[in-house]
Amino acid sequence: MIRISTTQVWVHDQNEALDFYTRKLGMEVRSDASFPEMGEFRWLTVAPPGQEDVTIVLMAIPGPPVMDEETAEQVRSLMAKGFAGTVFLTTDNAQKSYEELSARGVEFAEPPNQMPYGIDSGFRDPSGNSIRLTQITDPSVG
C-alpha cells in the first residue's frame, strides 16, 4: 500500500517557520537534522501532536546546483502570492481554533465562514504559504 508520509512547504527562513509552526500553530518538531556534507542542508519537519503518520517539511529554497537562481526566484514569487502550495488543516471547532490561534498571533486573512462543505478560514505563514483551517460538516468532503 502507498501512503502519504511527508509533504513540504518552501520557507524563506527555517527558524522563523519553525517558530510559527510550533509556537503559533502548536505543532511539534519531528526531525531537525543538518548535513554539512550537503552544503548545510537542514531537514526540518513538524506535525500536529498525536498525528504520527504525516509530517510537513519546512524546506529552505535551495541554491545551485539543486535550484538555479531563476527557478528560486519563481518559487519566491509564487510564495509571495500565496500560490506555492497550501496546507489544509482540519479542526472539530473552527471558531474555538480561530480564537486560540488569533490569541497566539496568527493573523487570519479570512475569518471562519460558513461554506457548503463546512466552516472555512485562511491565513498565511511568514513565508507567504496559504493555510486553510476548516471544520468539515459535509462528510462527503472529508
Residue frames as qw, qx, qy, qz and C-alpha x, y, z in Angstrom:
[[0.000, 0.889, 0.459, 0.000, 0.00, 0.00, 0.00],
 [0.373, 0.332, -0.016, 0.866, 1.22, 3.51, -0.84],
 [0.309, -0.817, -0.449, 0.186, 0.62, 6.17, 1.82],
 [0.193, 0.815, -0.106, 0.536, 1.48, 9.83, 2.19],
 [0.712, -0.389, -0.369, 0.454, 4.04, 10.30, 4.93],
 [0.348, -0.501, -0.024, 0.792, 5.58, 13.71, 4.29],
 [0.378, 0.807, 0.335, 0.305, 4.76, 16.84, 2.36],
 [0.530, -0.205, -0.051, 0.821, 6.74, 20.05, 2.09],
 [0.135, 0.961, 0.242, 0.007, 6.34, 23.80, 2.01],
 [0.556, 0.414, -0.105, 0.713, 9.01, 26.25, 0.88],
 [0.393, -0.865, -0.236, 0.204, 10.13, 28.68, 3.55],
 [0.312, 0.860, -0.198, 0.352, 12.36, 31.76, 3.46],
 [0.017, -0.577, 0.645, -0.500, 13.78, 31.19, 6.93],
 [0.633, -0.150, -0.758, -0.035, 13.62, 27.78, 8.61],
 [0.245, -0.121, -0.653, 0.706, 13.99, 29.21, 12.14],
 [0.325, 0.048, 0.085, -0.941, 11.17, 31.70, 11.60],
 [0.658, -0.051, -0.543, -0.520, 8.99, 28.94, 10.10],
 [0.500, -0.096, -0.814, 0.280, 9.82, 26.61, 12.99],
 [0.010, 0.099, 0.493, -0.864, 8.76, 29.26, 15.49],
 [0.499, 0.039, -0.154, -0.852, 5.49, 29.90, 13.62],
 [0.689, -0.037, -0.639, -0.340, 4.52, 26.24, 13.15],
 [0.506, -0.148, -0.766, 0.368, 5.40, 25.23, 16.72],
 [0.101, -0.184, -0.488, 0.847, 4.63, 28.27, 18.90],
 [0.376, 0.150, -0.019, -0.914, 1.70, 29.70, 16.97],
 [0.693, 0.047, -0.482, -0.535, 0.13, 26.61, 15.38],
 [0.715, -0.400, 0.435, -0.374, 1.02, 24.24, 18.21],
 [0.913, 0.289, -0.287, -0.027, 2.82, 21.64, 16.09],
 [0.689, -0.610, 0.365, 0.142, 5.79, 19.68, 17.35],
 [0.225, 0.690, -0.646, -0.236, 9.22, 19.07, 15.84],
 [0.986, 0.031, 0.121, -0.112, 9.59, 15.60, 14.40],
 [0.844, 0.065, 0.131, 0.516, 13.04, 15.94, 12.86],
 [0.070, 0.986, -0.145, -0.051, 15.73, 18.62, 12.83],
 [0.831, -0.203, 0.322, 0.406, 18.93, 17.36, 11.23],
 [0.229, 0.888, -0.272, -0.290, 21.70, 19.25, 9.46],
 [0.909, 0.124, 0.275, 0.287, 24.00, 17.72, 6.87],
 [0.151, -0.817, 0.282, 0.480, 27.17, 19.81, 6.40],
 [0.424, -0.155, 0.748, 0.487, 28.36, 17.46, 3.66],
 [0.292, 0.590, 0.686, 0.311, 25.31, 18.58, 1.64],
 [0.160, 0.431, 0.121, 0.880, 26.05, 22.30, 1.87],
 [0.101, 0.004, 0.532, -0.841, 24.47, 22.81, 5.31],
 [0.479, -0.263, -0.602, -0.582, 21.21, 21.18, 4.17],
 [0.224, -0.085, 0.686, -0.687, 18.70, 21.06, 7.04],
 [0.388, -0.295, -0.799, -0.351, 15.89, 18.50, 7.19],
 [0.138, 0.006, 0.515, -0.846, 13.26, 20.11, 9.43],
 [0.355, -0.339, -0.746, -0.451, 9.84, 18.53, 9.92],
 [0.270, -0.050, 0.505, -0.818, 6.83, 19.37, 12.09],
 [0.360, -0.298, -0.799, -0.378, 3.41, 17.82, 12.67],
 [0.549, -0.529, 0.011, -0.647, 0.37, 18.16, 14.88],
 [0.222, -0.319, 0.833, -0.393, 0.71, 16.37, 18.23],
 [0.638, 0.119, 0.659, -0.381, -0.90, 12.95, 18.09],
 [0.783, 0.579, 0.020, -0.226, -0.80, 12.68, 14.31],
 [0.593, -0.513, 0.556, 0.275, 2.15, 10.34, 13.94],
 [0.730, 0.234, 0.582, 0.272, 1.80, 9.30, 10.30],
 [0.443, 0.766, 0.253, 0.391, 2.24, 12.64, 8.48],
 [0.448, -0.563, -0.043, 0.693, 4.87, 15.39, 8.67],
 [0.371, 0.919, 0.114, 0.069, 5.45, 18.73, 6.96],
 [0.700, -0.049, 0.049, 0.711, 8.98, 19.57, 5.82],
 [0.005, 0.963, 0.059, -0.264, 9.85, 23.24, 6.27],
 [0.797, 0.160, 0.290, 0.505, 12.18, 23.38, 3.27],
 [0.136, -0.730, 0.166, 0.649, 14.56, 26.26, 2.63],
 [0.686, 0.718, 0.012, -0.113, 14.74, 27.30, -1.01],
 [0.794, -0.259, 0.308, 0.457, 18.00, 25.72, -2.21],
 [0.157, 0.821, -0.322, -0.445, 20.63, 27.41, -4.31],
 [0.714, 0.521, -0.450, -0.128, 22.75, 25.96, -7.09],
 [0.127, 0.152, -0.779, -0.595, 23.35, 23.22, -8.04],
 [0.194, 0.351, 0.888, -0.225, 19.98, 22.00, -6.73],
 [0.250, 0.823, 0.508, -0.046, 18.00, 25.00, -7.98],
 [0.431, 0.276, 0.157, 0.844, 19.19, 27.73, -10.29],
 [0.061, -0.252, -0.310, 0.915, 18.57, 31.35, -9.30],
 [0.339, -0.062, -0.394, -0.852, 15.84, 31.90, -11.92],
 [0.551, -0.322, -0.743, -0.201, 13.83, 28.95, -10.59],
 [0.362, -0.316, -0.611, 0.629, 14.42, 30.03, -6.98],
 [0.092, 0.118, 0.046, -0.988, 13.08, 33.49, -7.85],
 [0.473, -0.195, -0.581, -0.633, 10.00, 31.92, -9.45],
 [0.517, -0.363, -0.752, 0.185, 9.37, 29.95, -6.24],
 [0.201, -0.266, -0.393, 0.857, 9.79, 33.12, -4.13],
 [0.247, -0.025, -0.253, -0.935, 7.37, 34.96, -6.42],
 [0.547, -0.301, -0.689, -0.368, 4.74, 32.23, -6.10],
 [0.442, -0.335, -0.673, 0.490, 5.20, 32.19, -2.33],
 [0.041, -0.128, -0.168, 0.977, 4.68, 35.95, -2.14],
 [0.449, -0.087, -0.363, -0.812, 1.36, 35.50, -3.94],
 [0.608, -0.130, 0.587, -0.518, 0.32, 32.56, -1.73],
 [0.857, 0.348, -0.093, -0.369, 0.42, 30.11, -4.64],
 [0.221, 0.537, -0.814, 0.020, 3.41, 27.90, -3.87],
 [0.430, -0.139, -0.891, 0.033, 1.16, 25.37, -2.13],
 [0.517, -0.497, 0.040, -0.696, -1.45, 25.14, 0.57],
 [0.144, 0.037, -0.918, 0.368, -1.57, 23.31, 3.87],
 [0.571, -0.394, -0.363, -0.622, -5.07, 22.14, 4.73],
 [0.055, 0.098, -0.813, 0.572, -5.75, 21.74, 8.45],
 [0.506, -0.470, -0.558, -0.460, -8.97, 20.42, 9.95],
 [0.046, -0.163, 0.629, -0.758, -10.45, 21.06, 13.37],
 [0.147, -0.454, -0.878, 0.049, -13.51, 19.94, 15.32],
 [0.100, -0.852, -0.427, 0.284, -14.35, 23.52, 16.28],
 [0.499, 0.525, 0.182, 0.666, -13.42, 26.24, 13.78],
 [0.169, -0.893, -0.064, -0.412, -14.43, 29.18, 15.96],
 [0.733, -0.662, 0.116, 0.110, -12.51, 27.92, 19.01],
 [0.795, 0.006, 0.222, 0.565, -9.39, 27.16, 16.93],
 [0.297, 0.730, 0.176, 0.590, -9.65, 30.56, 15.25],
 [0.373, -0.893, 0.022, -0.252, -9.78, 32.30, 18.64],
 [0.824, -0.461, 0.180, 0.278, -6.87, 30.24, 20.05],
 [0.705, 0.228, 0.242, 0.627, -4.64, 30.82, 17.02],
 [0.108, 0.842, 0.138, 0.511, -5.54, 34.51, 16.87],
 [0.557, -0.827, 0.067, -0.050, -4.57, 34.85, 20.54],
 [0.805, -0.280, 0.273, 0.445, -1.16, 33.32, 19.66],
 [0.096, -0.661, 0.288, 0.687, -0.63, 35.96, 16.98],
 [0.367, 0.217, 0.773, 0.469, -1.85, 34.20, 13.83],
 [0.238, 0.428, 0.013, -0.872, -3.30, 36.85, 11.53],
 [0.473, 0.386, 0.789, 0.065, -6.25, 35.49, 9.58],
 [0.046, 0.096, -0.413, -0.904, -6.93, 36.97, 6.16],
 [0.544, -0.233, -0.523, -0.613, -10.26, 35.13, 6.19],
 [0.379, -0.222, 0.663, -0.606, -12.10, 34.56, 9.48],
 [0.246, 0.158, 0.956, -0.028, -14.35, 31.49, 9.80],
 [0.473, 0.222, -0.188, -0.832, -17.08, 31.49, 7.16],
 [0.707, 0.169, 0.637, -0.256, -19.86, 29.01, 6.52],
 [0.255, 0.400, -0.668, -0.574, -19.28, 27.19, 3.23],
 [0.831, 0.041, -0.281, -0.479, -21.20, 24.31, 1.61],
 [0.763, 0.137, -0.612, 0.158, -18.64, 21.79, 2.96],
 [0.642, -0.445, -0.456, 0.426, -18.15, 23.30, 6.43],
 [0.182, -0.975, -0.021, 0.126, -16.67, 26.28, 8.22],
 [0.785, 0.283, 0.057, 0.548, -13.53, 27.54, 6.49],
 [0.179, -0.961, 0.075, 0.197, -10.90, 30.17, 7.30],
 [0.815, 0.394, -0.018, 0.424, -7.50, 31.12, 5.95],
 [0.293, -0.908, 0.223, 0.200, -4.16, 32.65, 6.87],
 [0.719, 0.591, -0.303, 0.206, -0.57, 32.63, 5.65],
 [0.810, -0.401, -0.078, 0.420, 2.67, 31.59, 7.27],
 [0.243, -0.808, 0.149, 0.516, 5.63, 34.01, 7.47],
 [0.344, -0.201, 0.664, 0.633, 6.87, 32.81, 4.06],
 [0.397, 0.266, -0.231, -0.847, 3.52, 33.50, 2.40],
 [0.167, -0.072, -0.960, -0.214, 2.25, 29.92, 2.17],
 [0.572, -0.273, -0.178, -0.753, -1.52, 29.62, 2.24],
 [0.075, -0.030, -0.941, 0.329, -3.00, 27.69, 5.16],
 [0.542, -0.328, -0.359, -0.685, -6.67, 26.75, 5.33],
 [0.081, -0.033, 0.843, -0.531, -8.32, 25.81, 8.63],
 [0.534, -0.122, -0.456, -0.701, -11.61, 24.01, 8.16],
 [0.438, 0.000, 0.766, -0.470, -14.27, 22.34, 10.24],
 [0.241, -0.001, -0.802, -0.547, -15.77, 19.78, 7.86],
 [0.512, 0.106, 0.517, -0.678, -19.54, 19.41, 8.25],
 [0.818, 0.363, -0.151, -0.420, -20.23, 17.57, 4.98],
 [0.743, -0.342, 0.572, 0.065, -18.91, 14.01, 5.42],
 [0.828, 0.478, 0.252, 0.151, -18.56, 13.56, 1.64],
 [0.293, 0.905, -0.238, 0.195, -15.76, 16.19, 1.64],
 [0.482, -0.729, 0.479, -0.088, -13.56, 14.92, 4.49]]
